[in-house]
Amino acid sequence: MDSTVVNTSAENKRWGGGIEPLKASYGKMMMWFFLTSDSLTFTGFLAAYGFSRFKFADSWPIADDVFTHVPFIHGNYPMIFVAFMTFILIMSSVTMVLAVDAGHRMDKAKVSLYMFLTVLGGFVFLSSQAYEWTTFIKGGYGAVGTHGGNIIHFVDADGERVALKDFAIAESTERTQHTNKDGLWFSGEKALTSFTFEEVLAGFEANPGVFVRTTYTAEDGHKTVLSRSESLKELQTKGKNVVEGANLIQNEYGPPLFANYFFFITGFHGFHVSIGVMLNIIVFFNVLIGTYERRRSYEMVEKVGLYWHFVDLVWVFVFTFFYLV
């Protein structure tokens, strides 16, 4: 009677990959599983953003009007700084590729150099994002909030934004912020704005060259600028309070959802970048002390590189959907 011989060798186990399923080590497989799940999380966030973006398309802020700041340079330079951030992060992905390639060749010196450049690129990106958050929170021009929850911007005859400080008439009386230590113990007042609504209204009435620009988009794709008479009526009948910068409740750029998504999505991505930088620093020092030389393998550099490439790729989508669309 013929007997069937069962081959139980390691080469025929684990989906034909031996001890490395699908020709990938356990560590790399687990990294791929994590990146797959994390990509679904970012997909959900961007899908939610896209839904809100197109649901409120007529009042959604135009990125070129919001992200105009460049460090140490005065003036409006739409998207220049964000493009610089994107370039830095992409270049850090290039240096990571070079580090992985040098690891395959067991070139410790080159791995150290390229890992250092990758860490440096991550620090520059995080510093740039911190600057972007600061300018976003602080604001640049100021605006007026309406009773309906909309935002009123101010422009000159050429359609260029005008800051509140350029036309508001400050009153001689000094304002005092109410705090719970000076009044009712359970009541406090948020930080005072640079001007009151009355000061902005008085300055607007005294400057005929200033007009109101609403947050609603016209047929030509630009925000609607009202005539002088319409501007006065809009400000006098609908104006409520001065808005400077952005927070989770109200922002000078447009709907509150815009700031909420900005803080959440870019902050969540920034958290991933900071984790990646810490991992890269750990790997960098392990390279310096020869840990991977003794192991005869630089696979850890490759595994951390997978995570770093994922972070870069996610930013490309965030940059496209949040800043360009």
Secondary structure, DSSP 4 states (H G I P E B T S, - for coil): ---PPP---GGGSTTTTTTSGGG--HHHHHHHHHHHHHHHHHHHHHHHHHHHHHHTTTTSPPHHHH---BTTB-S--TTHHHHHHHHHHHHHHHHHHHHHHHHHTT-HHHHHHHHHHHHHHHHHHHHHHHHHHHHHHH-SS-EEEETTS-EEEEE-TTS-B--GGGT----SSPP----TTTS-TT---PPPPSS-HHHHHHHHHH-TT-EEEEEEE-TTSSEEE--HHHHHHHHHHHEEEEE-SB-SS-BTTB-HHHHHHIIIIIHHHHHHHHHHHHHHHHHHHHHHTTHHHHHT--HHHHHHHHHHHHHHHHHHHHIIIIII-
